[in-house]
């Protein structure tokens, strides 16, 4: 028995040694893991003080990311990214836009986030960032690009033009409808001839009526060299014929000319009123004068018109201001 026990005890000696060595290794690994976790914790805590980490946790920075995230096509968790109303593919940022922009602040009003950085209330920049994802906004930004780059002088010119536009618009204080009307006036001449002054429009000729004391008054539509002479309210050419046997004494009514478009003037307050333009007839063989109204004039001679004479009368009508 003693021999058996002695043999077993002798066999246990190397096992005990092996076990002690294994235990030492295990404890060393545990200590190493603890040190690694401690170092990892220290490094993580230190990283939270880095500038990028501090800035990333600022609500105003998270607002920008929130606005971009709202435009994602992926299904988002309601807590991390605010979801859009059911069936609304794109938010309507025009609704209440004027009230929103008038209430903007600097620095921008920040959003509210919980301890896990989930959104509780959106900030101003969230709306701005979301607007940046809209197609027309991105198209407008791309429209500012100069394909071959820009020089320093060009960049200064661009700044000046945009800044002057902003200052001018800000000073005007017009309504949206008034701005729309102003823009329409800028671009309409490019696509249509509707803005031609009606008094200079060759398709709108004045008319002749009430011919007296002479045998005829007609428009001169062509010249001796085949020129085309369109007749307009602002300028027209008359031929006066005295086919009678007697002269026409001065101050006799010759005819009446009716403008195709009455002359009117827009007052500073926006209302309109009729106006009488300056009318200057020039005769080739006799002198003439006009008694005008806003709708036309009566033509008179101021010198004798001899029997059988044919003369040219050039008439210039000048309002002196922009008319309607």
Secondary structure, 3 states (H helix, E strand, C coil): CHHHHHHHHHHHHHHHHHHHHHHHHHHHHHHHHHHHHHHHHHHHHHHCCCHHHHHHCCHHHHHHHHHHHCCCCCCCCCCCCCCCCCCCCCCCCCCCHHHHHHCCCCCCCCCEECCCCCEEECCHHHHHHHHHCCHHHHHHHHHCCCCCCCCHHHHHHHHHHHHHHHHHHHHHCCCHHHHHHHHHHHHHHHHCCCCCCHHHCCCCCCEEECCCCCCEEEECCECCCCCECCCCCCEEEEEEECCCCCCECCCCEEEEEECCCCCEEECCCCCEEECCCEEEEEECCCCEEEEECCCEEEEEECCCECCCCEEEEEEEEECCCCCC
